[in-house]
Amino acid sequence: MSAIVAVENEAFKLKINAADKTSHNFTSRSHCIALTACRNSFAAFQIVMQCTFRSCINLSDAPWFSEYSDASVLSVRHDGKLQPIFNHIGMHLGDDGYLYGDCLKSDAVVDAEADVPASVFVRFEIPKDMAPGEYSGTFHVFSSHLFDDEVLVDRIRYTLTVKDVVLPDPRDHSLSLDLWQHNCNIARKAGVANWCDRHFEIMEQYIKTLAHLGQSSVTTVVSEIPWSGQRCFQNKETPSNMFEYSMVSIRQEPDGSYTYDYSVLDRYIELCFQYGIDKQIDIFGLINNWVSEDDGFSNFTETPEAIRIRYRMPDGSFHFMKKAADIENYIKALYGHFLEKGWLEKARVVADEPADHEKFKKSLEMIKRLAPGFRYKAAFGKKSFYDEFQDTIEDFCVILTGLTTAAEEWQRVFQEDKKHNFTFYVCCFPRCPNTYLFSNLLETRYLAILADYFGLSGFLRWNYTVWPRDPGRDIRYPPFPAGDTNFVYPGADMQPLLTLRYMALRRSIEDYELLTMARSAGETQLAEKAHGRILTNRLFSRFHDEWNTFLNFEEMSAATYEDYEKMRKEIYSVLEKAASIQ
């Protein structure tokens, strides 16, 4: 019996054929790795193990006996000054029949089948006050069976060079990160009532993970089901509930007037603010609410928009507002509340991919009349939308396919228009580059360099916790590509479990911040050099045609993980030199 132990870089994603698990992409390479990182960042790599026998991989010092008496235990232990964080990398089934490494599991022990590789994510968090210099250590892998003494199987050596460069705290990032929060889905998976104290306790843990990325925006929902549950009712094969509900509760008094309770809304906003998520407050539910007439999700109101406002009658029953006057009074009251709280400058009424421009104009006119101080943000597809609404909307977030198909036109806009804020997003398209389960992790880092190249100020994605019915068992949810709905998983205790894709996004955001720091130091040529190294194909208009993808990632960029590391090291060197001169 034998065991193979090797290291892979942090961007490696184990891929295993679910039908024949001995078919995979792991090839034994090296037993040592040299890492470089700056302060207020992290260093990471993977340890991959493949045994000819059934095994249990133990990342703790606690004893472990398997229900399989023939299983040996492989124990991984660290010797060095630094404190590593270990996570088994969970494998998840993709749409193509392959298993992909993704979830950073909280379990100390996992089972590994004979001849099937398993990977462990190892990271070192580098605090901002850590002394620059070189650190080293060794990971020892021991094997034992039942009551036998442990025997050394292999060892992994590493060195970590910490550079004298400090990244800004996430709350001070220059990149505007907008990952939409779907909090009612968290409540459903936890089995608790929406907005109860336990729900807030659980949400706080997810807010912390968002804050660690540098999240900028608070997602608020002020009417019922603005996305119509992502039209989950149309999915008959893999049904999942994805409805999101209002944070404002309303009561009709005996005299026919209405009272509005904003306590949940305020509590959530203030909780996000507490963790530095305080740049913007996105307001969903007032404009461009999704409808599906054939399925009963229509606009039953007298307003141009399907603003679904539920209220309690004096007798305890619930109704939905239908009269325009009642809905307009609610919007005015909500506006007054934001004004009173001093949040108006941060607030953005958000439209998610408006298709009917005439209806959208009527909705904008109504809200502008009722709430003249509200500002607007839209996620959209084509440049013609910007041309039509640039006098009304302040924040434009264009989908990547819309950006690439009109790249030259957009570049002129970004250079000339300094009145608006421009960001971009990916969602269930394009197929590449993206952040799906099957996506190359370098695609996420590519997105940050692309944003820097175009001069975009931020990145948006609709997913974070929009899990299907049983995400721990199966993350697939057609028609969305697997992984499109989440960046994290719910643990057994509802603690958030991070993913390789989350860590790649964190690294990507750091790339953007480093380029910004270099440019602020007057080193503009570093950014240009980075663009040249990573954006090896700049025929962007040939990447996508409307919503279809023509190129795969290797055709878009020939850059390797090593190219990204060279880019960072060059920036470290220049920033260290600039700091020493000051």
RODO-2510 file (C-alpha; in nm, 4 decimals, decimal comma):
residues 582
     n   res          X          Y          Z
     1     m     0,0000     0,0000     0,0000
     2     s     0,1250     0,3489    -0,0829
     3     a     0,0282     0,7132    -0,0506
     4     i     0,1077     1,0087    -0,2757
     5     v     0,1356     1,3485    -0,1084
     6     a     0,2004     1,6660    -0,3096
     7     v     0,1353     2,0395    -0,3148
     8     e    -0,0689     2,2455    -0,5582
     9     n    -0,1153     2,6213    -0,5751
    10     e    -0,4240     2,7899    -0,4320
    11     a    -0,5928     2,8134    -0,7738
    12     f    -0,5885     2,4382    -0,8321
    13     k    -0,9357     2,2860    -0,8553
    14     l    -0,9544     1,9094    -0,8223
    15     k    -1,1784     1,7581    -1,0906
    16     i    -1,2925     1,3960    -1,0673
    17     n    -1,5105     1,1952    -1,3036
    18     a    -1,8138     1,0999    -1,0928
    19     a    -1,8658     0,7811    -1,2955
    20     d    -1,5023     0,6704    -1,2647
    21     k    -1,3373     0,8394    -0,9684
    22     t    -0,9947     0,7080    -1,0603
    23     s    -1,0105     0,9489    -1,3573
    24     h    -0,9063     1,2968    -1,2394
    25     n    -0,6763     1,5932    -1,3034
    26     f    -0,4286     1,5416    -1,0182
    27     t    -0,0686     1,4677    -1,1073
    28     s     0,1905     1,4464    -0,8321
    29     r     0,4286     1,7401    -0,8662
    30     s     0,6200     1,8836    -0,5733
    31     h     0,6795     1,8378    -0,2017
    32     c     0,7683     2,2002    -0,1353
    33     i     0,6285     2,5419    -0,2135
    34     a     0,7506     2,9001    -0,1862
    35     l     0,4836     3,1558    -0,0992
    36     t     0,4924     3,5344    -0,1099
    37     a     0,2368     3,7631     0,0501
    38     c     0,1945     4,1142     0,1777
    39     r     0,0544     4,2154     0,5122
    40     n    -0,3192     4,2308     0,5810
    41     s    -0,3553     3,9518     0,3266
    42     f    -0,3225     3,5736     0,3198
    43     a    -0,1019     3,3034     0,1739
    44     a    -0,2479     2,9718     0,0631
    45     f    -0,1814     2,6441    -0,1115
    46     q    -0,3226     2,2921    -0,1254
    47     i    -0,2014     1,9563    -0,0053
    48     v    -0,3323     1,6718    -0,2207
    49     m    -0,3243     1,3097    -0,1059
    50     q    -0,4002     0,9941    -0,2974
    51     c    -0,3745     0,6490    -0,1394
    52     t    -0,4028     0,2982    -0,2730
    53     f    -0,6099     0,2162     0,0362
    54     r    -0,9236     0,3498     0,2020
    55     s    -0,8294     0,6221     0,4462
    56     c    -0,9529     0,8906     0,6815
    57     i    -0,7668     1,2203     0,6607
    58     n    -0,7455     1,3788     1,0046
    59     l    -0,6489     1,7464     1,0391
    60     s    -0,6686     1,7458     1,4198
    61     d    -0,4859     1,5837     1,7101
    62     a    -0,8038     1,4139     1,8290
    63     p    -0,8312     1,0338     1,7931
    64     w    -1,0389     0,8935     1,5097
    65     f    -1,1749     0,5471     1,4394
    66     s    -1,3611     0,4777     1,1180
    67     e    -1,6736     0,2702     1,0737
    68     y    -1,4675     0,0915     0,8089
    69     s    -1,2265    -0,1294     1,0005
    70     d    -0,9914    -0,1566     0,7021
    71     a    -0,9447     0,2219     0,6803
    72     s    -0,6148     0,3764     0,7813
    73     v    -0,5898     0,7225     0,9307
    74     l    -0,3698     0,9854     0,7665
    75     s    -0,2936     1,2657     1,0129
    76     v    -0,1575     1,6026     0,8969
    77     r     0,0409     1,8072     1,1485
    78     h     0,2297     2,1321     1,1240
    79     d     0,5705     2,2240     1,2602
    80     g     0,6546     2,5953     1,2440
    81     k     0,6017     2,9387     1,4011
    82     l     0,2977     3,0277     1,1952
    83     q    -0,0542     2,9063     1,2657
    84     p    -0,2146     2,7465     0,9574
    85     i    -0,5863     2,7214     0,8937
    86     f    -0,6818     2,3798     0,7532
    87     n    -0,9933     2,2964     0,5537
    88     h    -1,0824     1,9821     0,3687
    89     i    -1,2045     2,0740     0,0211
    90     g    -1,5456     1,9220    -0,0419
    91     m    -1,6266     1,7799    -0,3831
    92     h    -1,9526     1,8844    -0,5502
    93     l    -2,1249     1,7444    -0,8558
    94     g    -2,1356     1,9727    -1,1578
    95     d    -2,3756     1,9800    -1,4497
    96     d    -2,1266     1,7899    -1,6658
    97     g    -2,0985     1,4782    -1,4485
    98     y    -1,7698     1,5779    -1,2865
    99     l    -1,7006     1,6436    -0,9206
   100     y    -1,5255     1,9733    -0,8477
   101     g    -1,3424     2,0903    -0,5397
   102     d    -1,5271     2,3829    -0,3854
   103     c    -1,6474     2,3966    -0,0249
   104     l    -1,3962     2,4558     0,2561
   105     k    -1,5413     2,2094     0,5018
   106     s    -1,5410     2,2535     0,8777
   107     d    -1,5001     1,8800     0,9488
   108     a    -1,1669     1,7770     1,0966
   109     v    -1,1852     1,4347     0,9298
   110     v    -1,3058     1,3170     0,5904
   111     d    -1,3137     0,9752     0,4278
   112     a    -1,1041     0,9183     0,1164
   113     e    -1,1639     0,6293    -0,1203
   114     a    -0,8783     0,4166    -0,2474
   115     d    -0,7059     0,5612    -0,5555
   116     v    -0,9168     0,8818    -0,5392
   117     p    -0,7335     1,2072    -0,4553
   118     a    -0,8474     1,4385    -0,1780
   119     s    -0,7285     1,7936    -0,1208
   120     v    -0,6760     2,0182     0,1806
   121     f    -0,6739     2,3969     0,1624
   122     v    -0,4031     2,5499     0,3795
   123     r    -0,3873     2,9209     0,4454
   124     f    -0,1990     3,1628     0,6650
   125     e    -0,3694     3,4877     0,7572
   126     i    -0,1092     3,7674     0,7528
   127     p    -0,1999     4,0460     0,9985
   128     k    -0,1059     4,4028     0,9137
   129     d     0,1449     4,4182     1,1997
   130     m     0,3304     4,0981     1,1076
   131     a     0,7035     4,1525     1,0725
   132     p     0,8260     4,1322     0,7112
   133     g     1,0683     3,8514     0,6446
   134     e     1,0919     3,4834     0,5658
   135     y     0,9048     3,2142     0,7560
   136     s     0,9217     2,8414     0,7034
   137     g     0,7679     2,5214     0,8283
   138     t     0,6861     2,1615     0,7532
   139     f     0,3657     1,9606     0,7315
   140     h     0,4117     1,5989     0,8384
   141     v     0,1747     1,3277     0,7194
   142     f     0,1502     1,0226     0,9465
   143     s    -0,0334     0,6958     0,8879
   144     s    -0,1798     0,4516     1,1373
   145     h    -0,4307     0,1672     1,1480
   146     l    -0,6396     0,0925     1,4536
   147     f    -0,3969     0,0680     1,7480
   148     d    -0,0713     0,0729     1,5521
   149     d     0,1808     0,3476     1,6177
   150     e     0,1812     0,6322     1,3677
   151     v     0,4391     0,6100     1,0915
   152     l     0,5696     0,9079     0,8931
   153     v     0,4440     0,8812     0,5348
   154     d     0,5657     1,2074     0,3844
   155     r     0,6343     1,5727     0,4538
   156     i     0,5583     1,9039     0,2808
   157     r     0,7959     2,1975     0,3252
   158     y     0,7103     2,5601     0,2653
   159     t     0,8623     2,9048     0,2888
   160     l     0,6601     3,2210     0,3201
   161     t     0,8095     3,5606     0,2394
   162     v     0,6102     3,8464     0,3904
   163     k     0,6659     4,1717     0,2043
   164     d     0,6673     4,5155     0,3659
   165     v     0,3443     4,6175     0,1919
   166     v     0,0130     4,6594     0,3729
   167     l    -0,3189     4,6164     0,1962
   168     p    -0,6000     4,8467     0,3123
   169     d    -0,8606     4,7026     0,5451
   170     p    -1,1558     4,5560     0,3514
   171     r    -1,3858     4,8387     0,4594
   172     d    -1,1417     5,0818     0,2950
   173     h    -1,1129     4,9009    -0,0385
   174     s    -1,1323     5,1088    -0,3530
   175     l    -1,3297     4,8353    -0,5317
   176     s    -1,7037     4,8624    -0,4810
   177     l    -1,8188     4,5060    -0,4102
   178     d    -2,1900     4,4406    -0,4399
   179     l    -2,2905     4,0831    -0,3596
   180     w    -2,6667     4,0761    -0,3146
   181     q    -2,7895     3,9282     0,0104
   182     h    -3,0829     3,6857     0,0058
   183     n    -3,1540     3,6595     0,3747
   184     c    -3,4867     3,4768     0,3666
   185     n    -3,3119     3,1839     0,2028
   186     i    -3,0828     3,1728     0,5050
   187     a    -3,3878     3,1603     0,7335
   188     r    -3,5421     2,8752     0,5309
   189     k    -3,2290     2,6627     0,5498
   190     a    -3,1998     2,7320     0,9226
   191     g    -3,5650     2,6513     0,9837
   192     v    -3,6291     2,9790     1,1652
   193     a    -3,8784     3,2595     1,1120
   194     n    -3,7801     3,5518     0,8918
   195     w    -3,6300     3,8391     1,0939
   196     c    -3,6469     3,6705     1,4342
   197     d    -3,3566     3,7128     1,6781
   198     r    -3,2083     3,3763     1,5802
   199     h    -3,2264     3,4747     1,2135
   200     f    -3,0271     3,7891     1,2894
   201     e    -2,7703     3,5881     1,4860
   202     i    -2,7188     3,3613     1,1847
   203     m    -2,7188     3,6471     0,9322
   204     e    -2,4471     3,8197     1,1318
   205     q    -2,2077     3,5337     1,0600
   206     y    -2,2669     3,5729     0,6859
   207     i    -2,2318     3,9498     0,7117
   208     k    -1,8872     3,8948     0,8656
   209     t    -1,7775     3,6902     0,5635
   210     l    -1,9063     3,9611     0,3301
   211     a    -1,7243     4,2277     0,5299
   212     h    -1,4017     4,0287     0,5063
   213     l    -1,4240     4,0599     0,1273
   214     g    -1,4845     4,4344     0,1450
   215     q    -1,8560     4,4305     0,0677
   216     s    -1,9822     4,7834     0,0036
   217     s    -2,3609     4,7572    -0,0225
   218     v    -2,6466     4,6568     0,2034
   219     t    -2,9274     4,4670     0,0295
   220     t    -3,2708     4,5721     0,1539
   221     v    -3,6084     4,4465     0,0351
   222     v    -3,9077     4,6766     0,0894
   223     s    -4,1891     4,4886    -0,0851
   224     e    -4,2705     4,1221    -0,1276
   225     i    -4,0844     3,8921    -0,3689
   226     p    -3,9266     4,1524    -0,6014
   227     w    -3,7595     3,8782    -0,8109
   228     s    -4,0660     3,6509    -0,7981
   229     g    -3,8422     3,3889    -0,6381
   230     q    -3,6149     3,3839    -0,9452
   231     r    -3,9234     3,2249    -1,1060
   232     c    -3,8468     2,9062    -0,9158
   233     f    -4,2084     2,7936    -0,9706
   234     q    -4,1175     2,7209    -1,3323
   235     n    -3,8600     2,4615    -1,2289
   236     k    -4,0514     2,1345    -1,2002
   237     e    -3,7525     1,8975    -1,2009
   238     t    -3,5534     2,0425    -0,9101
   239     p    -3,7982     2,2594    -0,7150
   240     s    -3,6488     2,5047    -0,4674
   241     n    -3,7997     2,7996    -0,2832
   242     m    -3,6119     3,1234    -0,3586
   243     f    -3,8558     3,3952    -0,2548
   244     e    -3,7379     3,7014    -0,0656
   245     y    -3,9683     3,8991     0,1606
   246     s    -4,0057     4,2575     0,2741
   247     m    -3,8185     4,3996     0,5717
   248     v    -4,1021     4,6438     0,6395
   249     s    -4,4233     4,5351     0,8099
   250     i    -4,7449     4,7331     0,7651
   251     r    -5,0694     4,7513     0,9554
   252     q    -5,3983     4,9120     0,8655
   253     e    -5,5645     5,0885     1,1554
   254     p    -5,9415     5,0853     1,2199
   255     d    -5,9698     5,4339     1,0680
   256     g    -5,8207     5,3090     0,7400
   257     s    -5,4778     5,4702     0,7841
   258     y    -5,1548     5,2724     0,7739
   259     t    -4,8654     5,2419     1,0181
   260     y    -4,5242     5,1261     0,9039
   261     d    -4,2758     4,9291     1,1112
   262     y    -3,9167     4,9783     0,9926
   263     s    -3,7500     4,8037     1,2868
   264     v    -3,6267     4,5023     1,0865
   265     l    -3,5037     4,7227     0,8032
   266     d    -3,3168     4,9482     1,0445
   267     r    -3,1739     4,6608     1,2432
   268     y    -3,0321     4,4949     0,9333
   269     i    -2,8839     4,8148     0,7911
   270     e    -2,7252     4,9038     1,1239
   271     l    -2,5864     4,5523     1,1636
   272     c    -2,4183     4,5759     0,8227
   273     f    -2,2870     4,9229     0,9089
   274     q    -2,1366     4,7776     1,2259
   275     y    -1,9103     4,5588     1,0074
   276     g    -1,8141     4,8358     0,7657
   277     i    -2,0690     4,7521     0,4949
   278     d    -2,1866     5,1102     0,4715
   279     k    -2,1110     5,2658     0,1329
   280     q    -2,4541     5,2102    -0,0232
   281     i    -2,7990     5,0821     0,0696
   282     d    -2,9612     4,9012    -0,2216
   283     i    -3,3417     4,9206    -0,2143
   284     f    -3,5242     4,6405    -0,3962
   285     g    -3,8977     4,6146    -0,4438
   286     l    -3,9930     4,9594    -0,5734
   287     i    -3,8966     4,9323    -0,9378
   288     n    -3,8680     4,6657    -1,2087
   289     n    -4,0152     4,3904    -0,9938
   290     w    -4,0279     4,0686    -1,1911
   291     v    -4,3611     3,9365    -1,3139
   292     s    -4,4705     3,6109    -1,4729
   293     e    -4,8226     3,6550    -1,5997
   294     d    -4,8804     3,2949    -1,7052
   295     d    -4,7868     3,1702    -1,3591
   296     g    -5,0083     3,4100    -1,1662
   297     f    -4,7301     3,6496    -1,0678
   298     s    -4,8817     3,9532    -1,2363
   299     n    -4,9161     4,3202    -1,1547
   300     f    -5,2470     4,3413    -0,9667
   301     t    -5,1972     4,7054    -0,8615
   302     e    -5,2996     5,0393    -1,0111
   303     t    -4,9328     5,1415    -1,0396
   304     p    -4,7090     5,0725    -1,3417
   305     e    -4,4923     4,8504    -1,1208
   306     a    -4,5829     4,5231    -0,9471
   307     i    -4,5124     4,6597    -0,5987
   308     r    -4,6489     4,3851    -0,3750
   309     i    -4,7156     4,5376    -0,0351
   310     r    -4,8737     4,3110     0,2232
   311     y    -5,0456     4,4517     0,5300
   312     r    -5,2383     4,3303     0,8315
   313     m    -5,6027     4,4282     0,8618
   314     p    -5,7571     4,5248     1,1974
   315     d    -5,9226     4,1795     1,2128
   316     g    -5,5804     4,0075     1,1793
   317     s    -5,6142     3,9003     0,8175
   318     f    -5,3573     4,0017     0,5537
   319     h    -5,4263     4,1824     0,2270
   320     f    -5,2139     4,3310    -0,0524
   321     m    -5,2349     4,6958    -0,1470
   322     k    -5,3931     4,7533    -0,4845
   323     k    -5,4838     5,1218    -0,4911
   324     a    -5,2231     5,3595    -0,6324
   325     a    -5,2839     5,6096    -0,3517
   326     d    -5,2017     5,3540    -0,0805
   327     i    -4,8829     5,2388    -0,2545
   328     e    -4,7738     5,5962    -0,3210
   329     n    -4,8259     5,6875     0,0449
   330     y    -4,6083     5,3917     0,1411
   331     i    -4,3290     5,5076    -0,0913
   332     k    -4,3507     5,8606     0,0505
   333     a    -4,3370     5,7265     0,4053
   334     l    -4,0387     5,5046     0,3229
   335     y    -3,8599     5,7990     0,1648
   336     g    -3,9301     6,0064     0,4727
   337     h    -3,7831     5,7346     0,6911
   338     f    -3,4575     5,7227     0,4933
   339     l    -3,4446     6,1010     0,5104
   340     e    -3,5001     6,0990     0,8860
   341     k    -3,2306     5,8334     0,9413
   342     g    -2,9789     6,0333     0,7373
   343     w    -2,9357     5,7521     0,4852
   344     l    -3,0588     5,9276     0,1728
   345     e    -2,7129     5,9856     0,0230
   346     k    -2,6321     5,6158     0,0536
   347     a    -2,9673     5,4881    -0,0738
   348     r    -3,0067     5,3543    -0,4279
   349     v    -3,3366     5,2335    -0,5707
   350     v    -3,2217     4,9371    -0,7787
   351     a    -3,3582     4,8003    -1,1054
   352     d    -3,2497     4,4501    -1,2010
   353     e    -3,2349     4,4145    -1,5795
   354     p    -3,5360     4,6247    -1,6862
   355     a    -3,6636     4,5036    -2,0222
   356     d    -3,9766     4,7141    -2,0814
   357     h    -3,8294     5,0623    -2,1088
   358     e    -4,1628     5,2416    -2,1379
   359     k    -4,2961     5,0851    -1,8198
   360     f    -3,9632     5,1531    -1,6545
   361     k    -3,9861     5,5223    -1,7422
   362     k    -4,3332     5,5452    -1,5893
   363     s    -4,2091     5,3781    -1,2711
   364     l    -3,9149     5,6174    -1,2484
   365     e    -4,1445     5,9160    -1,2978
   366     m    -4,3738     5,7953    -1,0196
   367     i    -4,0963     5,7425    -0,7650
   368     k    -3,9221     6,0696    -0,8567
   369     r    -4,2484     6,2520    -0,7974
   370     l    -4,3068     6,0829    -0,4611
   371     a    -3,9472     6,0642    -0,3388
   372     p    -3,7466     6,3347    -0,5177
   373     g    -3,4240     6,2694    -0,3273
   374     f    -3,3900     5,9001    -0,4097
   375     r    -3,1086     5,8037    -0,6469
   376     y    -3,1054     5,5109    -0,8849
   377     k    -2,8940     5,2150    -0,9842
   378     a    -2,9503     4,9622    -1,2608
   379     a    -2,8046     4,6332    -1,3758
   380     f    -2,8528     4,6060    -1,7510
   381     g    -2,7294     4,4498    -2,0717
   382     k    -2,6841     4,6927    -2,3582
   383     k    -2,5236     5,0313    -2,4100
   384     s    -2,8510     5,1627    -2,5523
   385     f    -2,9913     5,1483    -2,1980
   386     y    -2,7192     5,3839    -2,0779
   387     d    -2,7857     5,6159    -2,3728
   388     e    -3,1541     5,6309    -2,2853
   389     f    -3,1329     5,6698    -1,9065
   390     q    -2,8102     5,8554    -1,8371
   391     d    -3,0024     6,1645    -1,7255
   392     t    -3,1953     5,9672    -1,4612
   393     i    -2,9770     5,6902    -1,3285
   394     e    -2,6580     5,7559    -1,1358
   395     d    -2,5022     5,4082    -1,1011
   396     f    -2,4741     5,1867    -1,4089
   397     c    -2,3778     4,8210    -1,3779
   398     v    -2,3304     4,6592    -1,7190
   399     i    -2,3156     4,2849    -1,7711
   400     l    -1,9839     4,1581    -1,9025
   401     t    -2,1336     4,0429    -2,2322
   402     g    -2,2774     4,3908    -2,2893
   403     l    -1,9373     4,5395    -2,2088
   404     t    -1,7368     4,3184    -2,4425
   405     t    -1,9731     4,3351    -2,7406
   406     a    -1,9415     4,7163    -2,7410
   407     a    -1,5976     4,7486    -2,5800
   408     e    -1,4724     5,0422    -2,7858
   409     e    -1,7926     5,2407    -2,7344
   410     w    -1,7831     5,1751    -2,3609
   411     q    -1,4197     5,2764    -2,3360
   412     r    -1,5091     5,6154    -2,4812
   413     v    -1,7935     5,6490    -2,2331
   414     f    -1,5721     5,5610    -1,9369
   415     q    -1,3127     5,8145    -2,0483
   416     e    -1,5582     6,0984    -2,1082
   417     d    -1,8374     6,0472    -1,8546
   418     k    -1,7221     6,1383    -1,5045
   419     k    -2,0720     6,2076    -1,3679
   420     h    -2,1802     5,8448    -1,3361
   421     n    -2,0480     5,5438    -1,1496
   422     f    -1,9739     5,2387    -1,3657
   423     t    -1,9434     4,8806    -1,2453
   424     f    -1,9976     4,5427    -1,4106
   425     y    -2,1398     4,1998    -1,3345
   426     v    -2,1629     3,8392    -1,4404
   427     c    -2,4544     3,6073    -1,3617
   428     c    -2,5901     3,2983    -1,5378
   429     f    -2,4021     3,4216    -1,8424
   430     p    -2,1490     3,4435    -1,9919
   431     r    -2,0245     3,0902    -1,9589
   432     c    -1,6720     3,2283    -1,9421
   433     p    -1,5208     3,4081    -1,7631
   434     n    -1,7342     3,3447    -1,4579
   435     t    -1,7383     3,2052    -1,1043
   436     y    -1,9267     2,8779    -1,1528
   437     l    -1,8447     2,5465    -0,9939
   438     f    -1,6674     2,4325    -1,3124
   439     s    -1,4952     2,7678    -1,3772
   440     n    -1,1188     2,7957    -1,3700
   441     l    -1,0413     2,9885    -1,0508
   442     l    -0,8164     3,2200    -1,2515
   443     e    -1,1275     3,3464    -1,4308
   444     t    -1,2199     3,5313    -1,1116
   445     r    -0,8793     3,6979    -1,0939
   446     y    -0,9032     3,7831    -1,4614
   447     l    -1,2250     3,9752    -1,3917
   448     a    -1,0445     4,2111    -1,1525
   449     i    -0,7715     4,2909    -1,4050
   450     l    -1,0368     4,3465    -1,6699
   451     a    -1,2199     4,5888    -1,4381
   452     d    -0,8964     4,7776    -1,3758
   453     y    -0,8217     4,7921    -1,7473
   454     f    -1,1592     4,9478    -1,8276
   455     g    -1,1475     5,1779    -1,5262
   456     l    -1,4573     5,0256    -1,3674
   457     s    -1,5067     5,0961    -0,9981
   458     g    -1,6762     4,7773    -0,8880
   459     f    -1,8131     4,4283    -0,9343
   460     l    -2,1653     4,2967    -0,8740
   461     r    -2,3022     3,9480    -0,8503
   462     w    -2,6548     3,8456    -0,7625
   463     n    -2,5539     3,5337    -0,5713
   464     y    -2,4191     3,4686    -0,2259
   465     t    -2,6654     3,2472    -0,0414
   466     v    -2,9358     3,1725    -0,3004
   467     w    -2,9064     2,8018    -0,2301
   468     p    -3,1279     2,5386    -0,3890
   469     r    -3,3220     2,3007    -0,1681
   470     d    -3,0364     2,0917    -0,0258
   471     p    -2,7040     2,2635    -0,1035
   472     g    -2,4993     2,0366     0,1214
   473     r    -2,5997     1,7400    -0,0923
   474     d    -2,6362     1,8970    -0,4370
   475     i    -2,5663     2,2545    -0,5475
   476     r    -2,7041     2,2040    -0,8991
   477     y    -3,0119     2,4047    -0,9921
   478     p    -3,1047     2,4124    -1,3616
   479     p    -3,1361     2,6378    -1,5550
   480     f    -2,8568     2,8143    -1,3599
   481     p    -2,5095     2,6614    -1,3966
   482     a    -2,3968     2,4831    -1,0803
   483     g    -2,2436     2,7354    -0,8427
   484     d    -2,4228     3,0319    -0,9982
   485     t    -2,6408     3,0644    -0,6891
   486     n    -2,3794     3,0807    -0,4136
   487     f    -2,0320     3,1790    -0,2981
   488     v    -2,0663     3,0116     0,0421
   489     y    -2,2471     2,7090     0,1842
   490     p    -2,4526     2,6658     0,5012
   491     g    -2,2785     2,4434     0,7547
   492     a    -2,4642     2,1912     0,9660
   493     d    -2,4953     2,4582     1,2364
   494     m    -2,5725     2,7270     0,9733
   495     q    -2,2241     2,8719     1,0084
   496     p    -2,1054     2,9891     0,6659
   497     l    -1,8630     2,7574     0,4903
   498     l    -1,6327     2,9391     0,2521
   499     t    -1,5326     2,8051    -0,0886
   500     l    -1,2379     2,8039    -0,3240
   501     r    -1,4414     3,0487    -0,5306
   502     y    -1,4791     3,2804    -0,2315
   503     m    -1,1030     3,2701    -0,1736
   504     a    -1,0406     3,3367    -0,5436
   505     l    -1,2714     3,6380    -0,5245
   506     r    -1,0853     3,7622    -0,2184
   507     r    -0,7553     3,7254    -0,4046
   508     s    -0,9020     3,8969    -0,7097
   509     i    -1,0101     4,1965    -0,5034
   510     e    -0,6577     4,2164    -0,3610
   511     d    -0,5182     4,2257    -0,7151
   512     y    -0,7413     4,5232    -0,7887
   513     e    -0,6343     4,6994    -0,4680
   514     l    -0,2648     4,6446    -0,5393
   515     l    -0,2997     4,7926    -0,8870
   516     t    -0,4818     5,0895    -0,7361
   517     m    -0,2040     5,1333    -0,4795
   518     a     0,0618     5,1195    -0,7519
   519     r    -0,1225     5,3802    -0,9572
   520     s    -0,1603     5,6035    -0,6510
   521     a     0,2156     5,5780    -0,6028
   522     g     0,2647     5,7097    -0,9555
   523     e     0,3560     5,3702    -1,1009
   524     t     0,1053     5,3644    -1,3850
   525     q     0,3346     5,1514    -1,5987
   526     l     0,2870     4,8635    -1,3540
   527     a    -0,0838     4,8542    -1,4293
   528     e    -0,0140     4,8604    -1,8022
   529     k     0,2356     4,5788    -1,7604
   530     a    -0,0194     4,3784    -1,5631
   531     h    -0,2791     4,4312    -1,8332
   532     g    -0,0306     4,3109    -2,0932
   533     r     0,0563     4,0010    -1,8920
   534     i    -0,3015     3,8983    -1,8068
   535     l    -0,5190     4,0384    -2,0868
   536     t    -0,3312     3,8605    -2,3620
   537     n    -0,6276     3,8797    -2,6012
   538     r    -0,7916     4,2222    -2,6201
   539     l    -1,0271     4,1553    -2,9081
   540     f    -1,3077     4,1808    -2,6542
   541     s    -1,5835     4,2185    -2,9114
   542     r    -1,5041     3,8659    -3,0294
   543     f    -1,5366     3,7129    -2,6852
   544     h    -1,9160     3,7170    -2,6754
   545     d    -2,2034     3,7751    -2,9125
   546     e    -2,4955     3,9077    -2,7068
   547     w    -2,5542     3,6287    -2,4496
   548     n    -2,3509     3,3519    -2,6147
   549     t    -1,9896     3,2683    -2,5465
   550     f    -1,7604     3,2053    -2,8400
   551     l    -1,4232     3,1695    -2,6664
   552     n    -1,3047     2,9542    -2,3800
   553     f    -1,0854     3,0976    -2,1085
   554     e    -0,7573     2,9768    -2,2581
   555     e    -0,8397     3,1739    -2,5731
   556     m    -0,9208     3,4857    -2,3714
   557     s    -0,6081     3,4749    -2,1587
   558     a    -0,2890     3,2731    -2,1796
   559     a    -0,1884     3,3856    -1,8306
   560     t    -0,1005     3,1209    -1,5736
   561     y    -0,1078     3,1277    -1,1945
   562     e     0,2631     3,2066    -1,2078
   563     d     0,1892     3,5149    -1,4216
   564     y    -0,0443     3,6500    -1,1549
   565     e     0,2196     3,5863    -0,8896
   566     k     0,4858     3,7659    -1,0962
   567     m     0,2504     4,0605    -1,1292
   568     r     0,2026     4,0790    -0,7519
   569     k     0,5724     4,0448    -0,6773
   570     e     0,6542     4,3293    -0,9144
   571     i     0,3978     4,5488    -0,7420
   572     y     0,5327     4,4504    -0,3987
   573     s     0,8853     4,5475    -0,5015
   574     v     0,7810     4,8860    -0,6380
   575     l     0,5630     4,9676    -0,3373
   576     e     0,8375     4,8646    -0,0944
   577     k     1,0846     5,0859    -0,2777
   578     a     0,8408     5,3792    -0,2824
   579     a     0,7785     5,3391     0,0923
   580     s     1,1514     5,3355     0,1684
   581     i     1,2025     5,6656    -0,0161
   582     q     0,9286     5,8459     0,1731
***
